Amino acid sequence: MSDLYDTCVFIDYWRGDSAAFSLIDSVRSQPRSASYSPISAAELWLYKQLGRQEEIEFVALTDYFLREAKLSTTAARKAGKLLKDYSRSQQRQLMADALIAATAEERGERVRTRNDRHFRKFYSNVATY
């Protein structure tokens, strides 16, 4: 089974977390064995601590080692349906996670994250690291 790495995998990796480092290291030894969502790219570029070195690392990882899990209209509609019963503020807070979860489900991938509480609201195939 393939994994889709959530945004926190990259942030934890840059913070020196050993479990996140193991995930990134595993994809370096087996290129294209995991994927990322473009939603994570947007979230990372919003991250205030993102520096030039992190930008270079992310581009290298996504160009050479990870597959892009493109957001489809079908996954976007599913995420919208999943968020419909939440308040506006909750919808804004959970939108990225719902989109990533719907993408992973559509692709038959497991979401790897430390934020499993949010993802489990939308998808059951979630694993922490």
Helices and strands as residue ranges (DSSP letters): E 3-5, H 7-14, H 18-29, E 34-36, H 38-46, H 52-64, E 67-68, H 73-83, H 88-107, E 110-112, H 116-119, E 126-127
